[in-house]
């Protein structure tokens, strides 16, 4: 067992990425620049080529991996542990979820065997939602004591200061993110084209590989508008009364987090970490079911939209400080812990 870092010394933290294009993941690393964490930790970010199989030696007390494990990366994780015996290793799972597994995994037993092996090559696992944590405990047979749930947080100036939406006859439904299979914007457009969003407009923000398909699908529907790439989240959300998140899978759902901070009630699909974000802040909606959509719209209108909007903002109050405190506590706990948890 290696010696623990002395109490008076700042913890050297290395965050490992293999893809800087994952905006939500890279932006969430900003938490390590917060005052509370800088007092105890000195954090750096290292970007490795995705095909890396042999880990480098890293001058760090804590190494945090931010890419999902797979069969090839088992060798990387094993070498990371062997070549850095001085460091505790934390894995943050940003990607895999129950819904992702259902859609993408043809052999569940093989996939879960890989997870079982990978999670025993790290000392601690951080999940980004309670739903993901519960699924991962089941899928990889991990003891709850080796896991922590820390929701991600990204600073977006201006969200907390946006005026709350006012009650009105016609709701402006906003949805934004990458135009890809995961985000389910095709499901949302189909619901609008079916007439299930009566007296509503849809404002779609974003870009991605499915943009041409989505524009073709929307056609000339007067209720659907494309707003382009969202560079200013506050400016986009100012145009919306409610935010819809129709994702097919979503470990957490930063969009719902941002919407709540902006005081915009959310309509979220019943998958993974999204469910947790609707409590007191909106509604859980099956976007393929007319009755589910109509019930949610009735709730948002009849229960007084500004009241729900205020509650949505309150659910995210002091979020940034909470995340700092959670990460600070986790780093302190692993700093002096024995190397490499074993067994379940």
C-alpha positions in Angstrom: 0.0 0.0 0.0 1.3 3.4 -0.9 1.6 6.3 1.5 -1.3 8.7 1.7 -0.9 12.3 0.6 0.0 14.5 3.6 -2.9 16.5 4.9 -1.3 19.9 4.2 -0.5 19.1 0.5 -2.9 19.8 -2.3 -4.1 16.7 -4.1 -2.7 16.4 -7.6 -5.7 15.4 -9.9 -5.4 14.3 -13.5 -8.6 14.2 -15.6 -8.2 11.8 -18.6 -10.2 12.4 -21.7 -10.1 10.8 -25.2 -12.5 13.2 -26.9 -12.6 17.0 -26.5 -15.6 17.3 -28.7 -17.9 16.0 -25.9 -18.8 19.6 -24.8 -20.8 18.7 -21.8 -18.1 16.5 -20.3 -15.3 18.9 -20.9 -17.3 21.9 -19.7 -18.2 20.1 -16.5 -14.6 19.8 -15.6 -14.8 23.5 -14.8 -15.9 22.4 -11.3 -12.2 21.7 -10.6 -11.5 25.4 -11.1 -13.9 26.4 -8.3 -12.5 28.1 -5.2 -13.4 25.3 -2.8 -11.7 22.6 -4.9 -8.6 24.7 -5.7 -8.0 24.9 -2.0 -7.4 21.2 -1.8 -6.7 20.1 -5.3 -4.5 21.0 -8.3 -6.2 19.7 -11.4 -4.9 19.1 -14.9 -6.5 17.7 -18.0 -4.8 15.1 -20.2 -6.2 14.2 -23.7 -5.2 10.8 -24.9 -5.7 9.3 -28.4 -8.8 7.0 -28.4 -6.7 4.1 -29.5 -4.3 4.3 -26.5 -3.9 0.9 -24.9 -0.8 1.4 -22.7 -1.3 4.2 -20.1 1.4 6.8 -19.5 3.0 7.4 -16.1 1.2 10.4 -14.6 2.4 12.6 -11.8 -0.9 12.6 -9.8 -2.4 11.5 -6.6 -5.8 10.9 -8.1 -6.5 10.0 -11.7 -10.0 10.4 -13.0 -11.1 8.7 -16.3 -13.9 10.2 -18.2 -14.4 7.8 -21.1 -16.6 4.7 -21.1 -14.8 1.3 -20.7 -14.8 -1.3 -23.4 -12.9 -4.6 -24.1 -9.9 -2.8 -25.6 -9.7 -0.3 -22.8 -9.4 -3.1 -20.2 -5.7 -3.2 -21.1 -5.5 0.5 -20.7 -7.1 0.5 -17.3 -4.9 -2.4 -16.1 -1.7 -0.6 -17.3 -3.0 2.7 -15.8 -3.1 1.0 -12.4 0.2 -0.8 -12.8 2.2 2.2 -14.1 0.8 4.6 -11.5 0.9 2.7 -8.2 1.0 6.0 -6.3 -2.4 7.1 -7.6 -6.0 6.3 -6.7 -8.2 5.9 -9.8 -11.7 7.2 -10.1 -13.9 6.4 -13.1 -16.7 8.8 -14.0 -19.4 7.1 -16.1 -20.9 9.6 -18.4 -22.3 7.3 -21.1 -23.7 3.9 -20.2 -27.2 3.6 -18.9 -30.0 1.1 -18.7 -31.8 2.6 -21.7 -28.5 2.7 -23.7 -27.9 -0.9 -22.9 -31.4 -1.9 -24.0 -31.0 -0.1 -27.4 -27.4 -0.9 -28.2 -26.3 -4.1 -26.6 -27.0 -7.4 -28.5 -25.3 -9.6 -25.8 -26.1 -8.3 -22.4 -24.1 -11.0 -20.6 -20.9 -10.2 -22.6 -21.4 -6.4 -22.1 -21.9 -6.9 -18.4 -18.9 -9.1 -18.1 -16.8 -6.3 -19.5 -18.3 -3.9 -17.0 -17.6 -6.3 -14.2 -13.9 -6.5 -15.1 -13.5 -2.8 -15.8 -15.0 -1.6 -12.6 -12.6 -3.8 -10.6 -9.6 -2.0 -12.2 -10.6 1.3 -10.5 -10.8 2.4 -6.9 -14.0 4.4 -7.0 -16.9 5.0 -9.5 -18.8 8.2 -9.9 -22.2 8.1 -11.5 -24.0 11.2 -12.8 -27.5 10.2 -11.7 -29.1 7.9 -9.1 -30.8 5.9 -11.9 -27.4 5.2 -13.5 -25.9 4.2 -10.2 -28.7 1.7 -9.5 -28.4 0.2 -12.9 -24.6 0.0 -12.7 -24.7 -1.7 -9.3 -27.0 -4.3 -10.9 -25.1 -4.6 -14.2 -21.6 -4.9 -12.8 -22.3 -6.3 -9.3 -20.7 -3.3 -7.6 -21.0 -2.6 -3.9 -22.7 0.7 -3.3 -19.9 1.7 -1.0 -17.6 2.0 -4.0 -19.9 4.4 -5.8 -20.9 8.1 -5.5 -23.5 10.0 -7.3 -22.4 13.5 -8.3 -24.6 15.3 -10.9 -22.6 17.3 -13.4 -22.8 21.1 -13.5 -21.9 23.6 -16.1 -21.8 27.3 -15.5 -24.0 29.3 -17.9 -24.0 33.0 -17.3 -27.4 34.6 -17.2 -29.7 31.6 -16.6 -30.5 32.4 -13.0 -31.4 36.0 -13.9 -33.8 35.2 -16.8 -37.4 36.4 -16.1 -39.8 33.6 -15.6 -42.2 32.7 -18.4 -45.7 34.1 -18.2 -49.0 32.2 -18.5 -50.4 32.4 -21.9 -52.6 30.7 -24.4 -49.8 29.4 -26.7 -46.8 27.6 -25.2 -43.4 28.0 -26.7 -41.7 24.6 -26.4 -37.9 24.7 -26.7 -35.6 21.7 -27.4 -31.9 21.9 -28.1 -28.8 19.7 -28.3 -27.0 17.6 -30.9 -29.2 16.5 -33.8 -28.6 12.8 -33.5 -30.4 9.5 -32.7 -29.9 9.9 -28.9 -31.7 13.2 -28.5 -35.0 12.0 -30.0 -35.9 15.2 -31.8 -37.5 13.1 -34.5 -39.9 11.7 -31.9 -40.8 15.3 -30.8 -41.3 16.5 -34.4 -43.6 13.5 -35.1 -45.7 14.4 -32.1 -46.1 17.9 -33.4 -47.0 16.7 -36.8 -49.6 14.4 -35.3 -51.3 17.5 -33.7 -50.6 16.3 -30.1 -49.1 19.7 -29.1 -52.2 21.8 -29.5 -51.6 25.6 -29.3 -47.8 25.1 -29.0 -44.8 26.2 -31.0 -41.6 24.2 -31.2 -38.2 26.0 -31.3 -35.4 23.5 -32.2 -31.9 24.6 -31.5 -28.7 22.7 -32.4 -26.9 21.0 -35.2 -25.6 17.6 -36.1 -25.6 14.7 -38.5 -29.5 14.3 -38.5 -30.2 18.0 -39.3 -31.2 17.5 -42.9 -33.4 14.5 -42.0 -35.1 16.5 -39.2 -35.7 19.6 -41.5 -37.2 17.3 -44.2 -39.4 15.6 -41.6 -40.7 19.0 -40.2 -41.4 20.2 -43.8 -43.4 23.4 -43.8 -45.2 22.9 -40.5 -45.8 26.4 -39.2 -45.5 25.4 -35.6 -41.9 24.2 -35.9 -38.9 26.6 -36.2 -35.2 25.8 -36.4 -33.0 28.2 -34.4 -29.5 27.0 -35.5 -26.6 26.3 -33.3 -27.1 27.4 -29.6 -24.0 29.4 -28.6 -25.9 31.5 -26.0 -28.0 29.2 -23.8 -29.6 32.0 -21.9 -30.6 33.8 -25.1 -32.2 30.6 -26.5 -34.1 29.8 -23.3 -35.4 33.4 -23.1 -37.5 32.5 -26.1 -39.0 29.4 -24.5 -41.7 28.8 -21.9 -41.1 25.1 -21.4 -38.2 22.8 -22.4 -38.7 19.3 -23.9 -36.1 16.6 -23.5 -37.3 13.6 -25.6 -34.0 11.6 -25.4 -33.9 7.9 -26.1 -31.2 7.5 -23.4 -29.6 10.1 -21.1 -27.3 9.5 -18.2 -28.2 12.8 -16.7 -29.4 15.4 -19.2 -27.6 18.8 -18.9 -30.3 20.5 -21.0 -32.9 19.7 -18.2 -30.4 21.0 -15.6 -30.0 24.3 -17.6 -33.7 24.6 -18.1 -34.4 24.4 -14.4 -31.8 27.0 -13.6 -33.4 29.3 -16.2 -36.8 28.7 -14.5 -38.2 26.8 -17.4 -40.4 23.7 -16.6 -39.3 20.5 -18.2 -41.0 17.8 -20.1 -38.7 14.8 -20.0 -38.8 11.3 -21.5 -39.1 8.5 -18.9 -35.5 7.3 -19.2 -32.4 7.1 -17.0 -31.4 10.3 -15.2 -34.0 12.5 -16.8 -36.7 11.1 -14.5 -34.9 12.6 -11.4 -35.0 16.1 -13.0 -38.7 16.3 -13.4 -39.5 16.2 -9.6 -41.0 19.5 -8.7 -39.9 21.0 -12.1 -42.2 19.7 -14.7 -43.5 16.4 -16.1 -42.4 13.0 -17.2 -43.7 12.4 -20.7 -44.0 9.6 -23.2 -43.6 11.6 -26.4 -45.0 8.7 -28.4 -48.3 8.8 -26.5 -50.9 11.5 -27.2 -52.6 11.2 -23.8 -49.3 11.5 -21.9 -48.5 14.7 -23.8 -51.9 16.2 -23.4 -51.8 15.5 -19.6 -48.5 17.2 -19.3 -49.7 20.3 -21.2 -52.8 20.5 -19.1 -50.7 20.4 -16.0 -48.4 23.1 -17.1 -51.3 25.4 -18.1 -53.8 24.7 -15.4 -51.3 24.7 -12.5 -50.1 28.2 -13.4 -46.9 28.2 -15.5 -45.1 30.9 -13.5 -45.5 28.9 -10.3 -44.1 25.7 -11.8 -41.3 27.8 -13.4 -40.3 29.2 -10.0 -40.4 25.7 -8.5 -38.1 24.5 -11.3 -35.5 27.1 -10.5 -35.7 26.4 -6.8 -34.9 22.7 -7.4 -31.5 23.7 -8.8 -30.7 26.4 -6.1 -27.1 26.4 -4.9 -26.3 23.6 -7.4 -22.7 24.8 -8.1 -21.8 24.9 -4.4 -23.2 21.4 -3.8 -21.2 19.9 -6.7 -18.0 21.6 -5.3 -18.6 20.2 -1.8 -19.4 16.7 -3.2 -16.2 16.5 -5.2 -14.1 18.0 -2.4 -15.4 15.3 0.0 -14.8 12.5 -2.5 -11.2 13.6 -3.2 -10.5 13.9 0.5 -11.9 10.4 1.1 -10.0 8.6 -1.6 -6.8 10.5 -0.8 -6.1 8.3 2.3 -8.0 5.2 1.3 -6.2 1.8 0.7 -5.2 1.3 -2.9 -7.6 -0.6 -5.2 -10.8 -1.9 -3.7 -11.3 -5.6 -4.4 -14.2 -8.0 -4.7 -17.8 -6.8 -5.0 
